[in-house]
Amino acid sequence: MRIRTLAGRLGTTPQAIRFYEAHGFLPAPHRADNGYREYSQSDADRLRLLLGLRQLDLPLEQAAELASMCAAGRCDEVSSGLREALGEKRTELARRMDEMRYLDRRLAHLLGDLAAGEPPRLLITLEEGGSA
């Protein structure tokens, strides 16, 4: 299948596929006599996995490595690596969610103080009675 067809099936763009190829995250596909890229089903499966791993917010290099391993028949190792990566990602996500909850509480507090007529300079500092 051609690049536009592959991109459409996987919900990505031809430019994204070319980027992955140009940077070595996907192998170069077979070229037809007319120079067009021709992708196989195994190419599509590999790219589908790469895109799915990216949607899980895994770094591109890690996602590409796991997709390559699975394409090489080492999916059992991918499962092991993925378990570890997803555990780390969940820990990071929990930390970020805590930070966002703190920020939300802080913003709500500041909005309340501003609505009550407090000046913003002293409200925004983290230190009690700090100067701006």
N, C-alpha and C positions, 0 to 999 in steps of 0.2 A: 504494500500500500504506500501511497505517497505521503509526504510530510503533512500536507493540509488535512488529509483524511485521518491520519494518525492523531494529529492535534485535536481535531473535532471530536473524535471518539473518546479522547482522554480529558477533554475540557481544558486544554492548554493552547498555546499558540505555536505556530511554526518557529517564531523567533526564540521562544523558550527552548524548544528542542535543539535548534542550532546552537544556542548558548551552551547547553549541556554537552553537546558534541565538541564544540570548539575548545572547551575547557577540560575535556577528557573525562567528564562524568558519565558519558555514554560513548560506546564505540561508534566509529563511523559506519554508517549502513552501506549496504551494497548499492552501487550506482548502476542505473540502467544505461543503455547505449547512448541515450540522449542526455545523460548527466544528472538526471533526476534521482533523488534519493528514493530507494525502495526498501521499505521496512517489512520485516517478517513478523509473525505472531510473537515469536520470542522477544524481538525488539520491543513490541508493544507491551508485553508482560513486564519486561524489565523497567520500562519507562513508567508504567502504571504503578509499580512498586515504589520507584523513586519518588514519584509525585505524591503517593500516599504517605510515605515517610516524611516528606517535607511538610505535608498538611498536619503532621503530628508535631511540627516545629523542631524536628531534628536538624542539625546543621547539614548543609548541602554535602560536604565531604563525607560525613558519616552516612547519610542516606544513600549516597552513590556507592559507597563501599559495601553497604549491606545489600543493595540491589545487585551489585556485581557478584557478590558471594552467592546469592540465591540463583542468579543466572548461570553460575558455574556449578550448580547442583549441591551447594553447601547450605541449603535452607535450614538445616538443623542448627548449624552454627549461627545463622542469622537469628533464629528464634532465641537462642541464648543471649546473643549480643543485644537483641531488641528488648528482652526482659530487663537487662541492666540499664539500657538507655532510657527506657520508659520509666523505670523507677527513679532515676536521676531527674528526668524531666518533671515528674510529679512532685518531687521534693522542691525543685526550682519554682514550679507553678504555685505550690502552697506558700512559699516565701513571698512571691510576687503578689499573691492574693492578700496576704497579711499586710503588705505594704500599701496596697490599694485601699483596704478597709481603713487603715490608719489615716491615709490621705483623705478619704471621704469624711471621716469623723472630724478631721482638722478643718476641712473646707466648710463643713456644716457649722462648726463652731465659729469660724471667721465670718461666715455669712450672717449668723445671728448677731455677732458683735457689731458688724457693719450696719445691720438694720437698726440696731439700738443707738447708732450715732457715734460709735467709737472711731477714733482716727486709725487709719490702716497701718501707719508706720510701726507702731508698737505691737499691733496684733500679729504681724507677719513674722516677727522674729521668734525663734524657738526659746530663747532665754527669757525667764521671768523678768519683766521690766527692762529688757535689753534695749539698746539703742539701735537705730537704723542708719 
